[in-house]
Amino acid sequence: MSALDFVDDELAALEALGRRRGRRVIGARAGAELVVDGRRVISFSSNDYLGLAADARLAAAATAAMDGRGVGAGASRLITGNLDGAAALEGELARFHGAGSACLFNTGYAANTGTVPVLVSAGDVVFSDELNHASLIDGCRLSRARVVVYRHGDVGDLRAKLGREQGRRRLVITESVFSMDGDVAPLADLREAASAAAAMLMVDDAHAVGCMGGGGRGLGWASRADVVVGTLGKAFGSAGAYVLGPAGLADLLWNRARPLVFSTGLPVPALAAARAALEIVGSAEGDQRRRRLDRHMATVGRVLGRSVSSPIVPLLVGDDRRAMECTAWLLEHGFLVQGIRPPTVPVGTARLRLSLSAAHDEDQVEGVLRRVGELIERGWVRADVPRGT
């Protein structure tokens, strides 16, 4: 007997539910094409919304930056890991968004789990959208504040709960673009509701910065949110995340955000690649890439006969095993469209998550839509949309 015998039982339980996750190995990348387990396919599963992740200019910037600086940060940022590239990137991000400050974190998960407990703690109240990302949910739990969940995108429900639930500080948290549903939060109404109740508003803008909003600046800061989280590993094609807020917020996070204080800083190549990406995102070329992405969204909406408001298009399946069968079938036909199952999405709403990129060309988008149409005709994929979209 081993103390770890339970591992096999847990895996068997996941297998029985159709929720055991496997691993794919990704090789060479070129535009929207990937080598997946040795086979070249067109990916519709990436968050690389502007097609910058494999851009040669980002790779060149990363390589050049290592000359004289090496690769790793070597320590946490509070010791010797606050590299000049990190400090420069924070200033550039703050100016790009017009924010008082920007504070870098290693991942979006670290940014959310680190920031929420700095804003609220025991004796405070958080009002969280029911479909918020796991990192926001975990940040709320770590804060030890009381958590009140409001119905997805339902400003009326939020207002009612803000009227009933009191605390020392109150914080409303939402994503701008919801990662599994692709719908956009009613940010202006959420801002109004939070302001009327003297509550803070925090927006996770991970799936909007770079690819949505004026000049690719996302949706959160433009909505006058108090705190905005953006990521550098999606539309920016690199790695890391950042938190926008008033000038003093970055200093407070520097002192109290545990994932920042106790983590080695971002590596040299990631910082350099992100800075190169930021230049592209804010340029005329960035505008062109966003327009191409908008055209792909319009094409998908026209073919599916529904509104598409972001690069994330959920295709509802329902059954967990069938969702993965759809993924396998599409892979056989040259397209990677990932099946998503609980606990990532609610039980009974397993789906395909079709993710669009400026790296796709029109033929690729039309090709995957033809295959999706076949799945709809078979009855494997439903024409309606998941709850909340």
N, C-alpha and C positions, 0 to 999 in steps of 0.2 A: 504493500500500500504506500502511496505517496501523498503528501499534503496537497499536491496539485492534480490529483485524480479528477477533481471537479471540472477541470478544463475541458476534457473530452465530453463530459455530460453537457456543459454549456454549449459547446459547438454542435453537439447532436440536437439540442433543443432549437438552436438557430436554423439548422438544416431542416428540421421538421416543419418549421414555420415558413420556409422558403426565404429566409433572411440572412443566410450565411454569405458573407462577402468574400469574394476571391480577389486575386491580384493580377493586374495586367502590367506588362513591362513595355514601356514606351521607348522607342529608339529614335531614329533620325526624324527631324521635323523640317518641313518646308511649306510656308504659308499655312493653309488649313489641312495639309496632309501630314499624317503621322504614320510611323511604323509601329504597329501594335502587335506584340508577341510575334514579331518577324514578318508581319503582313502589312502592306501599305494600304491605308484607308483614308477617307475624308472625315475629319472630326467635326461633329456638331455637339461636342460635350465639354468644350473648354470655356473658361471665363476670359479668354484672350480677345476681348471684344473689338479692339482696334487692330489686331493682328501684329502686335509688336513683340511678342514673346520670343520669336525666332529672328527678329530683325537684326541684320548684320551691323547696323550702327550701334545698337545696344551692346552687342558682343564686343565690338571694337572699343567702345568706351570702357567696358569692364576690363578688358585686357590692358589697355593703356594705363588705367588707374592703379593697377597692381605694381607697376614699375616704381620702386622706391617705397611702396606701402605694404607689399605682400598681399595676403588674402584675408586672414581673419582679423577681427577687432582685438582679440587677445584678452579682453576683460569686459566687465560691465561698463556701461557708459559713465557711471559715476566714479570709476577708477581711472583706467587709461583707455577705455573703449569708445570715448566720444571723439571719433575720427573727424578730421576736417570736412570730409565728404558728408558726414551726417549733419554737422552744424550748417553747412551750406545748403543742403537739401531742405532742412527745416525752414530756413529763411525763404527759399524759393517757393516752397509750398504755401507758406503764409501769404506771400505776395501774390501768388497765382490766384488764391481764393479771396484775397482781401480780408484775411482774418488777423486777429491780434497776435496769434501765435500758432505754431504747429509743433507737435511733439511726436517723434518717431517711436514706433514699437516694432518688434520683430515680425509679428503677424497680426491680422485682424482679430483673431481670437484673443491674443494677448492684449490688444488695445481695448477690447470690450471688457474682458474680465479684469483688466487693471483699472479702467476708468470709472466704471459704475461704483465700485467700493470707495473711490475717492470722493465722488459726488454725494453719496448717501451712505448711511450706516444704521445701526440700531436706533429706533425711535423715528426713523424716516419712512416714507412710503414711495414705492415705485409703481407706476401704472404702465403695464407692458402689453403690447399687442399680442394676441394669442398665437400668432404665427411668427413671432420673432425668432431669429436665428439662435441656435444652441449657445453660441458664445455670449449673447445678451442674456439669455436665461441663466447661464452659469454665473455671469457677472452679478446679476440680481441676487442669486443665492449666496454668493461670497460676501456681498455687502452687508448681510444680516438685516437689511431693511425689510419691512413688510411689503409683500408683492401683491398687487391687485391686477388681475388680468382683465383687459377689456376686449370685447368682440372685435374681430379683425376689421380694421379700417372703419369702425363704427364710432364716429365722433360723438353722437348722441349718448351712446353707452359710456364713453369716456367722460363726458361732461357730468353725467349722473353720478359716476363713481368719484369724480373729483369733488363733487358737492357733498358726498357722504364721508369720504375717508380723509381724516386729518393727520398731520404729522409735523415734526419740526421742519423738515425739508420735504418737498415733493418733486418727483421727477417722472416725466412722461418719456417713454422710450419706444421708438419705432424704427423699422428699416424704411428707406425711401423706396427702393425697388426690392420686393421680396424675392429671396433667392430661389425658392422652389415654385412659386406661383407666377412670378414675373409682373405682378400688378404693382401700381404705383400708389403709395400712401397719399391721403389727402392732406398734404403737409401744411397748406395755408390754414385749413380749418383746425388742424391739430395745434398749430402755433397760436391761433386765436383762443382755443380752449385752454391751453396751458397758461397763456398770459392772463386770461381772465381769472384763473384760479391761483395766480402767483406761483406757478410751478415752472420748473426748468423743462426744456425740451432737448432731448438727445436723439440725433438721427444717425443711424448706421447707413452711410452712403456708398457702401462698398461696390455695389453693382451699378452705380450711376456715375461716379467720378471718372473722368476721362472720356466717356462715351455719351453722356447725356448732359443737358443743361447748356447754357450759353458758354461757348468756348470750351466745352468739355469740363466745366467746373462742377458738374454734378447738380444735385437738387437740394441738398441739405443746407448749405450755407446761404444760398439764395433765398431760402424760406425763412431766414432769420432764426434758425435753431441756435440754441445756446452753445451746444457742443455737437460736433460732427466728426464721425470716424470715416476715414477713407482708406483704401488699400492701394498698394503699389504692385500687387501680384495679379491683378486682373487686367483692366484696360491699359495699365502702364507697363505690363509685360515683364516686371522684375520681381521683387519680393519686399515684404515689409508692409507697414501700415502707419497711419498718422492720425493724430487727434487735433482738431481745430477748435479754438476757443478764444476767449479774451487773453490779454497779455499775461496775466498772472496764472492762468490755468497750466501752462507748460511747466512753470516752476513748481506748482503744487504736485503735478504728476511726477516730476523729477524726484520729489521728496517722498511721495507716498504710494505710487503705483508699483506694486510688488513685481509684476512681470517685467517692468522696466528696470527697477532697482537691482533685481537679482538675476538678470539675464545678460549673457555676453552680447555686445552690440552687433548690429548688422555687419556683414562682411563687406570688404572694399568693393568687390565687383558688383554686388547688388545695389550699393549706393550710387555707383557711377552709372549703372544701367538705368536706374530710376531717374537720375538727373537728365540723361540723354532722352529718355522717354518724355519727360515733362516738357522739354523743348519742342518735341514733335507734337504732343497733345495740344499745346497752345499756339501752334502755327497754322498756316493756311493748309498744309498737308493734313493736319489733324482735322480741320473742318471737312476736307474732302473724304477722309476715312469715315467720319461720322455721317456724312450724307450717303455714302455707300451703305453703311449699316442701316440707315433709315429706309433706303430702298429695299433692302432685304426684308426688313420688318413689314413693309407695305406688301411685298410679294406674298409673304407667309399669311398675312391677314386676308388678302384677297383670295388665296387658294383655299384657306380653311374657313373662310366666311365669318371671321370674327375679328374683333379689335385686338391688335397687338401693340402694346404700349412700351415694351422694352425688348432687349435682345433675348430674353428668356421666355421660351414658349412651352408651357406644359401640355402634354398630350395624355389625357387621363386613360388609364387602363383599369385600375381597381384592384385586381388580384396580384399579389406579390410575385408569384411564379410566372404568371403570364407576362408581367412587365419585363422580366429578365429573358423570357422567350422572345419577346419583341426585340430586345437589344441584340440577342444572338442572331436573329433573322436578318436584322439590318446590317450587322457586322458581316454576315455572309455575302451581303450585296454591296459591300464596300463603304458602309457608313457607320461611324461610331456615334450612337445616340444612347446615352446612359439611362438605364432604368433606375428609378428612385423608389425606395421602399421605406416602411416604418423602421426605426423611429424618426427618420429624417422628415417624413411627412405623416399626417394622421392615418391611422388604420383605415383601410378601405379606399385610400386615394393613391395607391401606387401609380406611377406615371413614367412616361418618357420625358426627359428634360432636353428639349431641343434648344441649343444655344447658338446664336448667330454671331458672326464676326465679319469685320471688314476684310478679312483675309479670304473669305469665300467669294467666288465669282457667281454670276447668275446661273450658269449651268449646274453648278454644285447645289445651289439652293433649290432649283427646280428638280434636280435629280432626287434629292432626299425627300422632297414633297411628293413626288410620284410614288416612292416606296411607302411613305406614310399613308398615302391614299389607298394603297393596296391593303395595308393593315386595317384601315377603317372599313374597307369593303368586307374584309374577313370577319369583322366584329371584334377584333382584338383590341383596337383603340377606339375610344368613344369620341364623338364629335364635340361634346360639351366640354366645359373647362372645370378644373378643380375648384372647390370652395374657396372663395376669396379673390378670384381673378375676374 
